[in-house]
Amino acid sequence: MNYITWAPNPVIFKLGFLELRWYSLFFVGSFLIGYFIVKKIFIKEGKDAKALDDLLIYALLGAIIGARIVHCFFY
């Protein structure tokens, strides 16, 4: 029986020691898409966009630090 082995390369491109990986592209992309969606909601509701910028920074830091902590505890 023939099996298909699917092992995609996790690296999009490599420039010297710098590597851009798929998961990092999707991670940043999801935050940017979420930012623009919530920004439209903030504008529609008449809220201050400065608060959204602060929220994005806190969400990014929380996600990165939280992911690292979970990785250290469980892996």
OpenMM code with the backbone's topology and positions (N, CA, C; nanometers):
from openmm import Vec3, app, unit

residues = "MET ASN TYR ILE THR TRP ALA PRO ASN PRO VAL ILE PHE LYS LEU GLY PHE LEU GLU LEU ARG TRP TYR SER LEU PHE PHE VAL GLY SER PHE LEU ILE GLY TYR PHE ILE VAL LYS LYS ILE PHE ILE LYS GLU GLY LYS ASP ALA LYS ALA LEU ASP ASP LEU LEU ILE TYR ALA LEU LEU GLY ALA ILE ILE GLY ALA ARG ILE VAL HIS CYS PHE PHE TYR".split()
positions = [
    Vec3(0.0842, -0.1172, 0.0000),
    Vec3(0.0000, 0.0000, 0.0000),
    Vec3(0.0894, 0.1244, 0.0000),
    Vec3(0.0602, 0.2175, -0.0858),
    Vec3(0.1380, 0.3406, -0.0954),
    Vec3(0.0753, 0.4493, -0.0091),
    Vec3(0.1580, 0.5150, 0.0682),
    Vec3(0.1128, 0.6252, 0.1510),
    Vec3(0.1737, 0.7539, 0.0992),
    Vec3(0.0966, 0.8586, 0.1088),
    Vec3(0.1466, 0.9899, 0.0691),
    Vec3(0.2068, 1.0560, 0.1927),
    Vec3(0.3307, 1.0947, 0.1821),
    Vec3(0.3960, 1.1652, 0.2907),
    Vec3(0.3898, 1.3143, 0.2610),
    Vec3(0.3248, 1.3850, 0.3518),
    Vec3(0.3106, 1.5288, 0.3321),
    Vec3(0.3880, 1.5992, 0.4417),
    Vec3(0.4990, 1.6589, 0.4062),
    Vec3(0.5820, 1.7293, 0.5020),
    Vec3(0.6191, 1.8661, 0.4427),
    Vec3(0.5278, 1.9632, 0.4542),
    Vec3(0.5568, 2.0942, 0.3962),
    Vec3(0.6712, 2.1630, 0.4700),
    Vec3(0.7406, 2.2449, 0.4002),
    Vec3(0.8505, 2.3202, 0.4593),
    Vec3(0.7926, 2.4330, 0.5445),
    Vec3(0.8271, 2.4403, 0.6745),
    Vec3(0.7716, 2.5455, 0.7596),
    Vec3(0.8312, 2.6839, 0.7312),
    Vec3(0.9384, 2.6895, 0.6561),
    Vec3(1.0051, 2.8171, 0.6284),
    Vec3(0.9575, 2.8697, 0.4933),
    Vec3(0.9096, 2.9952, 0.4922),
    Vec3(0.8674, 3.0585, 0.3670),
    Vec3(0.9910, 3.0990, 0.2882),
    Vec3(1.0795, 3.1762, 0.3544),
    Vec3(1.2080, 3.2095, 0.2923),
    Vec3(1.3104, 3.2366, 0.4003),
    Vec3(1.4354, 3.2248, 0.3608),
    Vec3(1.5461, 3.2411, 0.4541),
    Vec3(1.6413, 3.3445, 0.3965),
    Vec3(1.6764, 3.4413, 0.4799),
    Vec3(1.7685, 3.5471, 0.4402),
    Vec3(1.8798, 3.5520, 0.5448),
    Vec3(1.9888, 3.4817, 0.5171),
    Vec3(2.0970, 3.4715, 0.6153),
    Vec3(2.0493, 3.3899, 0.7341),
    Vec3(2.0575, 3.4492, 0.8532),
    Vec3(2.0116, 3.3801, 0.9734),
    Vec3(1.8631, 3.4068, 1.0016),
    Vec3(1.8007, 3.4960, 0.9260),
    Vec3(1.6607, 3.5314, 0.9450),
    Vec3(1.5715, 3.4382, 0.8633),
    Vec3(1.4758, 3.3751, 0.9313),
    Vec3(1.3806, 3.2862, 0.8648),
    Vec3(1.2397, 3.3369, 0.8890),
    Vec3(1.1599, 3.3422, 0.7847),
    Vec3(1.0182, 3.3733, 0.7987),
    Vec3(0.9422, 3.2421, 0.7863),
    Vec3(0.8675, 3.2089, 0.8911),
    Vec3(0.7948, 3.0822, 0.8947),
    Vec3(0.6456, 3.1070, 0.8767),
    Vec3(0.5762, 3.0033, 0.8318),
    Vec3(0.4334, 3.0148, 0.8048),
    Vec3(0.3552, 3.0517, 0.9293),
    Vec3(0.3848, 2.9899, 1.0440),
    Vec3(0.3055, 3.0169, 1.1630),
    Vec3(0.3206, 3.1615, 1.2081),
    Vec3(0.4388, 3.2195, 1.1896),
    Vec3(0.4560, 3.3598, 1.2284),
    Vec3(0.3793, 3.4526, 1.1343),
    Vec3(0.3745, 3.4174, 1.0069),
    Vec3(0.2970, 3.4972, 0.9112),
    Vec3(0.1484, 3.4929, 0.9466),
    Vec3(0.0959, 3.3756, 0.9797),
    Vec3(-0.0445, 3.3639, 1.0166),
    Vec3(-0.0727, 3.4305, 1.1512),
    Vec3(0.0210, 3.4249, 1.2436),
    Vec3(0.0051, 3.4876, 1.3746),
    Vec3(-0.0090, 3.6388, 1.3593),
    Vec3(0.0828, 3.6992, 1.2865),
    Vec3(0.0789, 3.8446, 1.2650),
    Vec3(-0.0421, 3.8821, 1.1797),
    Vec3(-0.0715, 3.8020, 1.0790),
    Vec3(-0.1860, 3.8298, 0.9934),
    Vec3(-0.3173, 3.8284, 1.0690),
    Vec3(-0.3323, 3.7343, 1.1609),
    Vec3(-0.4563, 3.7270, 1.2382),
    Vec3(-0.4737, 3.8491, 1.3275),
    Vec3(-0.3654, 3.8982, 1.3868),
    Vec3(-0.3750, 4.0180, 1.4684),
    Vec3(-0.4063, 4.1413, 1.3832),
    Vec3(-0.3482, 4.1507, 1.2649),
    Vec3(-0.3774, 4.2649, 1.1779),
    Vec3(-0.5212, 4.2635, 1.1284),
    Vec3(-0.5700, 4.1482, 1.0876),
    Vec3(-0.7088, 4.1395, 1.0424),
    Vec3(-0.8040, 4.1723, 1.1576),
    Vec3(-0.7758, 4.1182, 1.2757),
    Vec3(-0.8573, 4.1488, 1.3930),
    Vec3(-0.8542, 4.2962, 1.4279),
    Vec3(-0.7378, 4.3587, 1.4150),
    Vec3(-0.7245, 4.5018, 1.4436),
    Vec3(-0.8133, 4.5841, 1.3511),
    Vec3(-0.8100, 4.5543, 1.2216),
    Vec3(-0.8887, 4.6323, 1.1267),
    Vec3(-1.0385, 4.6094, 1.1443),
    Vec3(-1.0785, 4.4882, 1.1806),
    Vec3(-1.2201, 4.4613, 1.2065),
    Vec3(-1.2672, 4.5399, 1.3290),
    Vec3(-1.1900, 4.5330, 1.4375),
    Vec3(-1.2291, 4.6035, 1.5593),
    Vec3(-1.2197, 4.7553, 1.5395),
    Vec3(-1.1276, 4.8016, 1.4564),
    Vec3(-1.1172, 4.9448, 1.4287),
    Vec3(-1.2445, 4.9960, 1.3607),
    Vec3(-1.2973, 4.9179, 1.2663),
    Vec3(-1.4235, 4.9569, 1.2026),
    Vec3(-1.5367, 4.9632, 1.3048),
    Vec3(-1.5379, 4.8688, 1.3973),
    Vec3(-1.6408, 4.8684, 1.5016),
    Vec3(-1.6243, 4.9899, 1.5921),
    Vec3(-1.5001, 5.0233, 1.6289),
    Vec3(-1.4742, 5.1394, 1.7137),
    Vec3(-1.5207, 5.2672, 1.6452),
    Vec3(-1.4915, 5.2823, 1.5170),
    Vec3(-1.5315, 5.4016, 1.4430),
    Vec3(-1.6842, 5.4094, 1.4360),
    Vec3(-1.7483, 5.2964, 1.4098),
    Vec3(-1.8946, 5.2928, 1.4015),
    Vec3(-1.9587, 5.3291, 1.5351),
    Vec3(-1.8977, 5.2849, 1.6452),
    Vec3(-1.9506, 5.3122, 1.7785),
    Vec3(-1.9092, 5.4494, 1.8312),
    Vec3(-1.8170, 5.5172, 1.7625),
    Vec3(-1.7720, 5.6493, 1.8074),
    Vec3(-1.6720, 5.6432, 1.9218),
    Vec3(-1.5993, 5.5354, 1.9341),
    Vec3(-1.4996, 5.5200, 2.0418),
    Vec3(-1.3652, 5.5776, 1.9980),
    Vec3(-1.2771, 5.5973, 2.0958),
    Vec3(-1.1443, 5.6523, 2.0707),
    Vec3(-1.0520, 5.5449, 2.0137),
    Vec3(-0.9894, 5.5738, 1.9003),
    Vec3(-0.9001, 5.4766, 1.8360),
    Vec3(-0.7703, 5.4589, 1.9134),
    Vec3(-0.7325, 5.5559, 1.9976),
    Vec3(-0.6107, 5.5440, 2.0787),
    Vec3(-0.6221, 5.4247, 2.1744),
    Vec3(-0.7401, 5.4032, 2.2273),
    Vec3(-0.7606, 5.2893, 2.3175),
    Vec3(-0.7404, 5.1576, 2.2432),
    Vec3(-0.7767, 5.1531, 2.1168),
    Vec3(-0.7589, 5.0317, 2.0370),
    Vec3(-0.6104, 5.0025, 2.0138),
    Vec3(-0.5309, 5.1065, 1.9927),
    Vec3(-0.3865, 5.0867, 1.9756),
    Vec3(-0.3239, 5.0274, 2.1011),
    Vec3(-0.3649, 5.0791, 2.2171),
    Vec3(-0.3150, 5.0231, 2.3429),
    Vec3(-0.3615, 4.8787, 2.3613),
    Vec3(-0.4863, 4.8524, 2.3259),
    Vec3(-0.5397, 4.7168, 2.3368),
    Vec3(-0.4628, 4.6193, 2.2497),
    Vec3(-0.4258, 4.6617, 2.1290),
    Vec3(-0.3495, 4.5750, 2.0392),
    Vec3(-0.2132, 4.5402, 2.0993),
    Vec3(-0.1471, 4.6369, 2.1567),
    Vec3(-0.0152, 4.6130, 2.2175),
    Vec3(-0.0281, 4.5140, 2.3338),
    Vec3(-0.1286, 4.5351, 2.4193),
    Vec3(-0.1479, 4.4444, 2.5327),
    Vec3(-0.1849, 4.3038, 2.4852),
    Vec3(-0.2673, 4.2942, 2.3826),
    Vec3(-0.3072, 4.1630, 2.3307),
    Vec3(-0.1877, 4.0901, 2.2705),
    Vec3(-0.1042, 4.1615, 2.1958),
    Vec3(0.0155, 4.0993, 2.1379),
    Vec3(0.1105, 4.0501, 2.2462),
    Vec3(0.1380, 4.1358, 2.3436),
    Vec3(0.2283, 4.0959, 2.4519),
    Vec3(0.1707, 3.9788, 2.5309),
    Vec3(0.0412, 3.9846, 2.5599),
    Vec3(-0.0229, 3.8757, 2.6341),
    Vec3(-0.0194, 3.7453, 2.5580),
    Vec3(-0.0420, 3.7513, 2.4280),
    Vec3(-0.0413, 3.6294, 2.3473),
    Vec3(0.0990, 3.5697, 2.3381),
    Vec3(0.1987, 3.6532, 2.3163),
    Vec3(0.3359, 3.6034, 2.3031),
    Vec3(0.3872, 3.5479, 2.4361),
    Vec3(0.3683, 3.6242, 2.5430),
    Vec3(0.4163, 3.5789, 2.6741),
    Vec3(0.3365, 3.4570, 2.7207),
    Vec3(0.2048, 3.4595, 2.7009),
    Vec3(0.1217, 3.3463, 2.7408),
    Vec3(0.1557, 3.2198, 2.6641),
    Vec3(0.1801, 3.2328, 2.5347),
    Vec3(0.2167, 3.1160, 2.4541),
    Vec3(0.3495, 3.0584, 2.5007),
    Vec3(0.4415, 3.1448, 2.5360),
    Vec3(0.5734, 3.0969, 2.5833),
    Vec3(0.5605, 3.0256, 2.7180),
    Vec3(0.4791, 3.0810, 2.8079),
    Vec3(0.4605, 3.0188, 2.9384),
    Vec3(0.3948, 2.8815, 2.9227),
    Vec3(0.2902, 2.8732, 2.8414),
    Vec3(0.2232, 2.7443, 2.8194),
    Vec3(0.3195, 2.6450, 2.7566),
    Vec3(0.4007, 2.6908, 2.6626),
    Vec3(0.4993, 2.6028, 2.5995),
    Vec3(0.5969, 2.5477, 2.7029),
    Vec3(0.6445, 2.6327, 2.7924),
    Vec3(0.7398, 2.5879, 2.8952),
    Vec3(0.6765, 2.4898, 2.9937),
    Vec3(0.5502, 2.5116, 3.0300),
    Vec3(0.4847, 2.4227, 3.1262),
    Vec3(0.4467, 2.2877, 3.0673),
    Vec3(0.4018, 2.2849, 2.9423),
    Vec3(0.3469, 2.1621, 2.8877),
    Vec3(0.4394, 2.0886, 2.7930),
    Vec3(0.5430, 2.1521, 2.7421),
    Vec3(0.6323, 2.0853, 2.6499),
    Vec3(0.7734, 2.0841, 2.7051),
] * unit.nanometer
topology = app.Topology()
chain = topology.addChain("A")
for resn in residues:
    res = topology.addResidue(resn, chain)
    for name in ("N", "CA", "C"):
        topology.addAtom(name, app.Element.getBySymbol(name[0]), res)
